[in-house]
Amino acid sequence: AVSAELLRSLPVTDRVRLMAVDSHSDLLGNGFAAPQSPETLAALGQLKKRVPLGASDLAPAFDRALEQLKPEQSTPEQSNPGATADRAGSIVFIGDGMSTAGLLQTAAMRQLVSQLRERQVPVTSYAIGPRVDHRLLGVLAEHTGGVLLLDEVIDDRKVSTTELGARRAKAATARVVYPSELTVSGNVERVLPEACPPLRADRETVLLGMGEVADEVRVEARVGARVLEWTVKPAASQKGNTFLARLWSVAEQDDGLSVAVAGTDLLHLALQEFEDEE
C-alpha cells in the first residue's frame, strides 16, 4: 500500500523502476517509466503477487539497484565536487532490512556506502516488519543522505498509507548536499563519522565528537566553493546522555561507519534501546 501511494505522490516527470528483493533480486518491468504509467502499474501488480518468504540478501540488491541508474544521471559534475545533487537519482527501500540470506560484513558495508556516496545516490527506507534492522538502514541513511522512517513508531490510527507514501516521495525527491570537508572547533579532538555525512534540510545530521566541551562549538562544511557555518552552544550535561558513550565506543571501532543515527528520531531510539537494556 505504501509503495502504491509513493508512486502516486512522485512527480509525473520522474522515472522509476521496481525491484523485488528476497534471497535474490528481480527487476520488474522492462525499464524505467513514469510513476503512473501502465508499465509501472503492471510491475506493481507483479509485486503484489509475490509471496514474502523472509530471507533477503541486500548487498547484491543495492548493487543491482545502483547499476540501474545511468552514470550521467547519478554522478555530480566533475567541475564542482561536493555539490548539491539535483535529483540525480535515489533508491527507496521498503522492507525489514534484515539481510539474513547474506550478512553484510563491515568491509562490504563500507564499499556499498562508498559507492552510493560517490555516485550521490541517497537511500531512503521505510522499515516495516515484525523484526527490522534499523541499524543497517540507519547507516545507509546517515552515510548516503537518505531518510529512515520506522513503522514501529507510526500510529496507524493517525497516519494513513497515503501520508506515508507522500512522506517517502518527498524524502526521495529532496535535495541533498555532499560536503567535501568538515571542520569543528571548540576543543573537539575527533569527530565521527570522519567523512562529513551528506546534509539535508528535512532532518538533522548527527555527528559524534570527543573532547572537552567549550562554551561554543563552531562547525564549517565546505560544499564546492561555498562554506556552510553553524555555531552550537552546548546544552547542560544530563545523566541520560550516558548512552552517547556507547555510541562513540562502537563508532570508534570502524571510524564512524556504524553511526546510524540519521536524525533526532533515531538518536532518541538509540537512547530508548540503551535504557531498555539497563
C-alpha positions in Angstrom: 0.0 0.0 0.0 2.8 2.4 0.9 4.6 1.5 -2.4 1.4 2.4 -4.4 1.0 5.7 -2.6 4.7 6.5 -3.1 4.3 6.1 -6.8 1.1 8.2 -6.8 3.0 11.0 -4.9 6.1 11.3 -7.2 6.3 14.0 -9.8 5.0 12.9 -13.2 8.3 13.8 -14.8 10.2 11.2 -12.7 11.1 7.8 -14.0 11.1 4.7 -11.7 11.7 1.0 -11.8 10.5 -1.5 -9.2 12.7 -4.3 -7.8 11.6 -7.2 -5.6 14.2 -8.4 -3.1 14.5 -11.6 -1.2 17.2 -14.2 -1.4 17.8 -12.8 -4.9 16.6 -9.7 -6.6 14.2 -9.4 -9.5 13.8 -6.3 -11.7 10.1 -5.8 -12.5 9.0 -4.4 -15.9 11.2 -3.7 -18.9 12.9 -0.4 -17.8 12.3 3.0 -16.2 8.9 4.5 -16.8 6.7 7.3 -15.3 5.3 6.5 -11.8 1.7 6.1 -13.0 2.5 4.6 -16.4 0.9 1.3 -17.5 4.4 -0.3 -17.3 4.9 0.8 -13.7 1.4 -0.2 -12.6 1.9 -3.6 -14.2 5.2 -4.0 -12.3 3.3 -3.1 -9.1 0.8 -5.8 -9.9 3.7 -8.3 -10.2 5.0 -7.2 -6.8 1.6 -7.8 -5.2 1.6 -11.4 -6.4 4.9 -12.3 -4.8 4.9 -14.2 -1.5 7.2 -12.6 1.1 9.1 -15.6 2.3 11.5 -13.6 4.5 15.2 -14.2 3.8 16.8 -11.4 1.9 20.3 -10.7 0.5 20.6 -6.9 0.5 24.2 -6.2 -0.7 23.7 -7.5 -4.3 20.2 -6.0 -4.3 21.6 -2.5 -3.6 24.4 -3.1 -6.1 21.9 -4.0 -8.8 19.7 -1.1 -8.0 22.7 1.3 -8.3 23.6 -0.3 -11.6 20.1 0.7 -13.0 20.9 4.4 -12.6 22.7 5.8 -15.6 26.1 7.2 -14.6 25.3 10.5 -16.2 22.1 10.7 -14.0 23.9 9.9 -10.7 27.4 11.4 -11.0 27.9 15.0 -9.9 29.6 17.4 -12.2 33.3 16.9 -12.0 33.9 20.7 -12.0 32.0 21.0 -8.7 32.9 18.2 -6.3 30.8 18.2 -3.2 27.9 19.9 -5.0 24.3 19.6 -4.3 22.8 16.6 -6.1 19.8 17.9 -8.1 17.6 14.8 -8.3 20.5 12.7 -9.7 18.7 9.6 -8.7 17.8 7.8 -5.5 16.9 4.4 -4.1 13.8 3.8 -1.9 13.8 0.6 0.1 10.6 -0.7 1.8 11.1 -3.8 4.0 12.6 -5.0 7.2 16.3 -4.5 6.3 17.2 -8.0 7.6 19.9 -9.4 5.3 19.5 -12.9 6.6 20.4 -14.6 3.3 23.7 -12.8 3.2 25.0 -10.9 6.2 26.7 -7.5 5.4 30.2 -7.5 6.9 32.0 -4.3 7.7 34.1 -4.3 4.5 31.1 -4.9 2.3 29.1 -2.2 4.0 31.9 0.3 3.7 32.2 -0.5 0.0 28.5 -0.2 -0.6 28.2 3.1 1.3 31.3 4.5 -0.6 29.7 3.6 -3.9 26.4 5.2 -3.1 28.1 8.3 -1.7 30.4 8.7 -4.7 27.5 8.5 -7.1 25.5 10.8 -4.8 22.6 8.3 -4.6 20.7 8.6 -1.2 18.9 5.6 0.2 15.6 6.4 1.8 13.9 3.5 3.7 10.6 2.6 5.3 11.4 -0.1 7.9 8.4 -2.4 8.3 8.1 -6.0 9.6 8.0 -8.0 12.8 11.7 -7.6 13.2 13.7 -4.8 11.5 17.4 -4.0 11.2 17.1 -0.2 11.8 20.9 -0.1 12.4 21.7 -1.2 8.9 19.1 1.0 7.3 20.2 3.8 9.6 23.8 3.5 8.4 22.6 3.7 4.8 20.5 6.8 5.5 23.2 8.5 7.6 26.1 8.0 5.1 24.2 8.4 1.8 22.0 11.4 2.7 18.7 9.4 2.9 15.9 9.2 5.5 14.7 6.3 7.6 11.1 6.0 8.7 10.2 3.3 11.2 6.8 1.7 11.0 7.0 0.7 14.7 6.8 4.3 15.8 3.9 5.1 13.5 0.3 5.2 14.9 -1.8 3.6 12.2 -4.9 5.3 13.6 -3.4 8.7 12.9 -1.2 8.2 9.9 -2.6 6.8 6.7 -0.7 4.9 4.0 -1.5 7.9 1.7 0.5 10.1 4.1 3.3 7.6 4.5 3.7 7.2 0.7 3.7 11.0 0.3 6.4 11.3 3.0 8.6 8.7 1.2 8.1 10.5 -2.1 9.0 13.9 -0.6 12.1 12.4 1.1 13.2 10.6 -2.1 13.0 13.8 -4.2 14.6 16.3 -1.7 17.9 17.9 -2.5 21.0 16.6 -0.7 24.2 18.4 0.0 27.5 16.5 -0.1 30.3 18.3 1.8 33.9 17.6 0.8 35.4 18.9 4.1 34.3 19.4 7.7 35.9 21.5 10.4 34.8 21.5 14.0 36.4 23.9 16.6 36.0 24.2 20.3 38.3 21.6 21.9 36.8 18.8 19.9 39.6 16.2 19.4 37.8 13.9 17.0 34.6 13.8 15.1 32.8 10.7 13.8 32.0 9.8 11.0 35.3 11.1 9.8 33.8 12.0 6.4 31.1 14.5 6.9 27.7 12.8 6.2 25.5 14.4 3.4 23.2 17.1 4.6 19.5 17.7 4.0 17.0 20.2 5.2 14.3 17.8 6.3 16.2 16.0 9.1 19.1 16.7 11.5 22.6 15.5 10.8 24.1 13.9 13.9 27.9 13.9 14.4 29.6 12.3 17.4 32.6 14.2 19.0 35.2 13.5 21.7 36.8 16.2 23.8 36.3 18.9 26.4 33.1 20.8 25.7 33.8 24.5 25.1 31.3 27.3 25.6 30.8 27.4 21.9 31.4 24.9 19.1 31.8 26.2 15.5 31.1 23.8 12.6 32.1 24.5 9.0 31.3 22.3 6.0 32.7 23.0 2.6 30.4 22.3 -0.3 32.1 23.1 -3.6 33.1 26.8 -3.5 30.7 27.5 -0.6 31.3 27.2 3.2 28.3 26.5 5.4 28.7 27.6 9.0 26.9 26.8 12.3 27.6 27.9 15.9 26.4 25.5 18.6 26.1 26.3 22.3 26.2 23.1 24.2 23.3 22.2 26.4 23.8 21.3 30.0 25.1 17.8 30.8 22.3 15.3 31.6 22.5 11.9 33.2 20.5 10.3 30.4 23.2 11.2 27.9 25.5 8.4 29.0 24.2 6.4 26.1 26.3 8.6 23.8 29.5 7.0 25.3 28.4 3.6 24.0 27.5 5.0 20.6 31.0 6.5 20.5 32.8 3.3 21.6 31.1 1.3 18.8 31.6 4.0 16.2 35.3 4.3 17.1 36.0 0.7 16.1 35.1 1.4 12.4 35.9 5.1 12.0 32.3 6.1 12.3 30.8 3.7 9.7 28.4 2.3 12.4 27.0 5.7 13.2 23.3 5.0 12.3 21.5 8.0 13.9 20.3 9.7 10.8 18.3 12.4 12.6 17.0 13.1 16.1 14.3 10.4 16.0 16.9 7.7 15.5 19.1 9.3 18.3 16.1 9.0 20.6 15.6 5.4 19.6 19.2 4.7 20.5 18.6 6.2 23.9 15.5 4.1 24.4 17.3 0.9 23.5 20.1 1.8 25.9 17.6 2.4 28.7 15.7 -0.8 27.9 18.9 -2.9 28.3 19.9 -1.5 31.7 
